[in-house]
C-alpha cells in the first residue's frame, strides 16, 4: 500500500537550521515524551538513512512544507522546490509566505505554484508578529487561494503560538465558514483542543485534520481515532511529523491502532492525494 506522510521535515537545506535539528536534545526529549525513541536518521542528519526508513515504512511520498517563522526558523520555497527536484518521486512540496505585506504575499503564492509546489502553508501563531488564524490580514490570502483552488495548510496545535488562544479552533471555524470552498488542513490537529476541532471538522466539510505527532500517545488520541473511523474517514491525513517521530516507528505504531483496516488506504494515502490534487 502506498503511503503519503503529510508532514515530513528532511535533514537537508533550510531544515537543518531549524530548531528541530539545531537543538537535537530538545527534539529528542519531545520524541521520548511521546513514548518513542529518536530516529537514527534524524540524529545523524542523514538523507540516505531517511530514505531507507521511508522504504521500510512503505512511505512512497513525504510532504515537505516551507516555513516562515520567527520562533522555529524558516525554510524557503526555493529550498522546498530543490528538495522535490532532487528526489522527485519521494517528496511533494508546499510553499510558505510572509503575510506582512498583502501584494508581496500574493506574489509569493504565484511564485510557489510556478515552482511546482502544491499548496500554501500558514503558521499564523509562529510568525515574527504572531497572528490568530482568523486575523483579517490573512483574509486576502485565503480568498486568493480559494479563487485559485490552492489548498492551504495551517499549523494550529501544540506550541503554535505565544499562548493557547492561537490554537483555539474557533479561529479555524470562522475561516472555514467564510471560505467554504477553500480546502484547509490543520496540522498538529489543533491539539489539545481535540473535541473542539473535531466539532469544527464535523460541521465544516472543507476542514481536514492531521494530528500527526499529537496523535501519538497523547490525551485525546482515542477521539481522533474514533473520528477517523467515522465521519472524518475522508478528511483524516496521516503524518509522522518527522523528525519528532521516526517515519518507520510511526507507521508501525499507526497500523496497530484500532482503525478499520479497509480505511487505511484512504487515511494513509488517498485523502492526502485528493487534498493536494496529486495525479
C-alpha positions as CSV (number, residue, x, y, z in Angstrom):
1,X,0.0,0.0,0.0
2,X,1.3,3.4,-1.0
3,X,1.6,5.9,1.9
4,X,1.8,9.7,1.9
5,X,3.4,11.2,5.0
6,X,1.7,14.6,5.2
7,X,4.3,16.3,7.5
8,X,7.9,15.2,7.0
9,X,10.9,17.6,7.5
10,X,14.0,16.0,5.9
11,X,17.5,16.8,7.2
12,X,18.6,18.9,4.3
13,X,18.7,22.6,3.1
14,X,17.0,25.1,5.4
15,X,15.5,22.4,7.6
16,X,19.0,21.9,9.2
17,X,18.9,25.4,10.6
18,X,15.5,24.9,12.2
19,X,15.1,24.3,15.9
20,X,14.2,20.6,15.4
21,X,17.7,19.9,14.0
22,X,19.7,22.7,15.6
23,X,18.5,21.8,19.1
24,X,18.6,18.0,18.9
25,X,18.4,17.5,22.7
26,X,15.1,19.4,22.8
27,X,13.7,17.4,19.8
28,X,14.7,14.0,21.3
29,X,13.1,15.0,24.6
30,X,9.9,15.7,22.8
31,X,10.2,12.3,21.0
32,X,10.6,10.5,24.3
33,X,7.6,12.3,25.7
34,X,5.6,10.7,23.0
35,X,6.8,7.3,24.2
36,X,9.1,6.9,21.2
37,X,12.8,6.6,20.6
38,X,14.6,9.2,18.4
39,X,15.1,8.1,14.8
40,X,18.8,7.3,14.0
41,X,18.3,9.2,10.6
42,X,17.4,12.4,12.5
43,X,20.2,12.1,14.9
44,X,22.7,11.5,12.1
45,X,21.0,14.1,9.8
46,X,21.2,11.6,7.0
47,X,19.1,11.7,3.9
48,X,20.2,8.2,2.9
49,X,19.1,6.8,6.2
50,X,15.8,8.7,6.0
51,X,15.0,7.4,2.5
52,X,15.8,3.8,3.7
53,X,13.4,4.4,6.7
54,X,10.7,5.6,4.3
55,X,11.1,2.5,2.2
56,X,10.8,0.3,5.3
57,X,7.7,2.1,6.4
58,X,6.1,1.9,2.9
59,X,6.1,5.7,2.7
60,X,6.3,6.5,-1.0
61,X,5.9,10.3,-0.7
62,X,6.6,12.8,2.0
63,X,5.0,16.2,2.1
64,X,7.7,18.9,2.6
65,X,6.3,22.3,3.8
66,X,8.0,25.6,3.6
67,X,8.0,27.7,6.7
68,X,8.3,31.4,7.6
69,X,8.7,31.7,11.3
70,X,10.4,33.9,13.8
71,X,10.5,31.3,16.6
72,X,11.2,28.0,14.9
73,X,13.2,29.1,11.8
74,X,12.4,29.4,8.2
75,X,12.6,27.2,5.0
76,X,12.3,29.0,1.7
77,X,10.1,27.9,-1.2
78,X,13.2,27.6,-3.3
79,X,14.7,25.1,-0.8
80,X,11.4,23.1,-0.9
81,X,11.4,23.1,-4.7
82,X,15.0,22.0,-4.8
83,X,14.2,19.0,-2.5
84,X,11.4,18.0,-4.8
85,X,13.6,18.3,-7.9
86,X,16.4,16.3,-6.2
87,X,14.1,13.5,-5.1
88,X,11.1,13.9,-7.5
89,X,9.3,10.6,-6.7
90,X,9.9,10.8,-2.9
91,X,8.7,14.3,-2.0
92,X,6.0,16.8,-2.8
93,X,6.3,20.4,-1.8
94,X,4.0,23.0,-0.1
95,X,5.1,26.7,-0.1
96,X,5.0,29.4,2.6
97,X,4.8,33.1,2.6
98,X,5.4,36.3,4.6
99,X,1.9,37.7,5.3
100,X,3.0,41.1,6.5
101,X,2.5,42.8,3.1
102,X,-0.5,41.8,1.1
103,X,0.7,42.2,-2.5
104,X,4.0,40.5,-1.8
105,X,2.2,37.6,-0.1
106,X,0.0,37.1,-3.2
107,X,3.1,37.2,-5.4
108,X,4.8,34.5,-3.2
109,X,1.8,32.3,-3.7
110,X,2.1,32.6,-7.5
111,X,5.9,32.0,-7.2
112,X,5.4,28.9,-5.2
113,X,2.9,27.4,-7.6
114,X,5.2,28.3,-10.5
115,X,7.9,26.3,-8.7
116,X,5.6,23.2,-8.8
117,X,4.6,23.4,-5.2
118,X,1.1,22.0,-4.4
119,X,-0.3,24.3,-1.7
120,X,0.5,27.1,0.8
121,X,1.5,26.5,4.4
122,X,0.5,29.2,7.0
123,X,1.7,29.2,10.6
124,X,0.0,32.3,12.0
125,X,0.9,32.0,15.7
126,X,4.6,31.4,14.8
127,X,5.1,34.5,12.6
128,X,7.6,37.1,13.8
129,X,4.4,39.1,14.6
130,X,2.0,36.3,15.7
131,X,-1.5,36.3,14.2
132,X,-4.6,34.3,15.0
133,X,-5.8,32.2,12.2
134,X,-8.8,34.4,11.5
135,X,-6.8,37.7,11.6
136,X,-8.2,39.8,8.8
137,X,-4.7,40.4,7.4
138,X,-4.8,36.8,6.3
139,X,-8.1,37.0,4.6
140,X,-6.8,38.2,1.2
141,X,-4.5,35.1,1.2
142,X,-7.5,32.8,1.9
143,X,-9.6,34.5,-0.7
144,X,-6.9,34.2,-3.4
145,X,-6.2,30.6,-2.6
146,X,-9.9,29.8,-2.7
147,X,-10.3,31.5,-6.0
148,X,-7.3,29.7,-7.5
149,X,-8.2,26.3,-5.9
150,X,-4.9,26.2,-3.9
151,X,-5.2,24.1,-0.7
152,X,-3.9,25.7,2.5
153,X,-2.3,24.0,5.5
154,X,-2.5,25.8,8.8
155,X,-0.3,24.9,11.8
156,X,-2.8,25.2,14.7
157,X,-1.9,23.0,17.6
158,X,0.8,22.1,20.0
159,X,3.1,25.1,20.6
160,X,2.0,27.0,17.6
161,X,1.7,30.4,19.2
162,X,2.6,32.5,22.3
163,X,-0.4,31.2,24.2
164,X,-3.3,28.8,23.9
165,X,-5.5,31.3,22.2
166,X,-3.5,30.9,18.9
167,X,-4.6,27.2,18.6
168,X,-8.2,27.7,19.7
169,X,-10.3,26.0,16.9
170,X,-12.9,28.9,17.0
171,X,-10.4,30.8,14.7
172,X,-10.3,27.9,12.2
173,X,-14.1,27.6,12.4
174,X,-14.5,31.3,11.3
175,X,-12.1,30.9,8.4
176,X,-13.7,27.7,7.2
177,X,-17.1,29.3,7.3
178,X,-16.0,32.5,5.5
179,X,-14.2,30.5,2.7
180,X,-16.3,27.3,2.3
181,X,-14.6,26.3,-1.0
182,X,-11.1,26.5,0.5
183,X,-9.5,23.2,1.3
184,X,-7.9,23.6,4.8
185,X,-5.7,21.1,6.5
186,X,-5.0,21.6,10.2
187,X,-1.5,20.3,11.1
188,X,-0.8,19.3,14.7
189,X,-4.6,18.7,14.8
190,X,-5.3,21.8,16.9
191,X,-4.2,19.7,19.9
192,X,-5.0,20.0,22.8
193,X,-8.4,21.3,21.6
194,X,-9.4,17.8,20.4
195,X,-13.2,17.8,21.0
196,X,-13.5,21.4,19.7
197,X,-11.6,20.8,16.4
198,X,-13.5,17.6,15.8
199,X,-16.7,19.6,16.1
200,X,-15.3,22.1,13.6
201,X,-14.5,19.3,11.2
202,X,-17.9,17.8,11.7
203,X,-19.7,21.0,10.7
204,X,-17.2,22.3,8.1
205,X,-16.7,19.8,5.2
206,X,-13.7,21.8,3.9
207,X,-11.6,21.1,7.0
208,X,-9.1,18.2,7.0
209,X,-7.2,17.1,10.2
210,X,-3.7,15.9,10.5
211,X,-3.0,15.3,14.2
212,X,0.5,14.0,13.3
213,X,2.7,13.7,16.4
214,X,-0.1,14.8,18.7
215,X,-2.0,11.6,17.9
216,X,1.0,9.6,19.3
217,X,0.3,8.5,22.9
218,X,-1.3,11.8,23.8
219,X,-4.6,12.7,25.6
220,X,-7.4,12.7,23.1
221,X,-5.9,10.2,20.7
222,X,-8.9,7.9,21.1
223,X,-11.2,10.7,19.9
224,X,-9.1,11.3,16.9
225,X,-9.2,7.6,16.1
226,X,-12.9,7.4,16.6
227,X,-13.4,10.3,14.2
228,X,-11.0,8.7,11.6
229,X,-13.1,5.5,11.8
230,X,-16.3,7.6,11.3
231,X,-17.2,11.0,9.9
232,X,-13.6,12.1,9.3
233,X,-12.6,9.0,7.3
234,X,-12.3,11.0,4.1
235,X,-10.6,14.0,5.7
236,X,-8.0,12.5,8.1
237,X,-4.4,13.0,6.9
238,X,-1.7,10.6,8.1
239,X,1.6,12.3,9.1
240,X,4.5,11.4,11.3
241,X,5.8,14.9,12.0
242,X,9.3,13.6,11.4
243,X,11.9,14.2,12.9
244,X,9.9,14.4,16.1
245,X,8.6,10.8,15.4
246,X,10.6,8.4,13.2
247,X,8.9,7.6,9.9
248,X,9.1,3.8,10.4
249,X,8.2,3.8,14.1
250,X,5.2,6.0,13.5
251,X,4.0,3.8,10.6
252,X,4.3,0.7,12.8
253,X,2.5,2.3,15.7
254,X,-0.3,3.8,13.5
255,X,-1.0,0.5,11.8
256,X,-1.5,-1.1,15.2
257,X,-4.2,1.4,16.2
258,X,-7.9,0.2,16.3
259,X,-8.6,1.6,12.9
260,X,-10.8,-0.3,10.4
261,X,-8.4,-2.0,8.0
262,X,-10.4,-1.1,4.9
263,X,-9.9,2.6,5.8
264,X,-6.1,2.6,5.9
265,X,-5.5,3.2,2.2
266,X,-7.5,6.4,2.3
267,X,-6.2,7.6,5.7
268,X,-2.6,7.0,4.7
269,X,-2.7,7.9,1.0
270,X,-5.8,8.9,-1.0
271,X,-7.1,11.7,1.4
272,X,-3.7,13.5,1.1
273,X,-3.6,12.9,-2.7
274,X,-7.0,14.4,-3.1
275,X,-6.3,17.3,-0.8
276,X,-3.2,18.2,-2.8
277,X,-4.7,17.3,-6.2
278,X,-1.9,14.8,-6.9
279,X,-2.2,12.7,-10.0
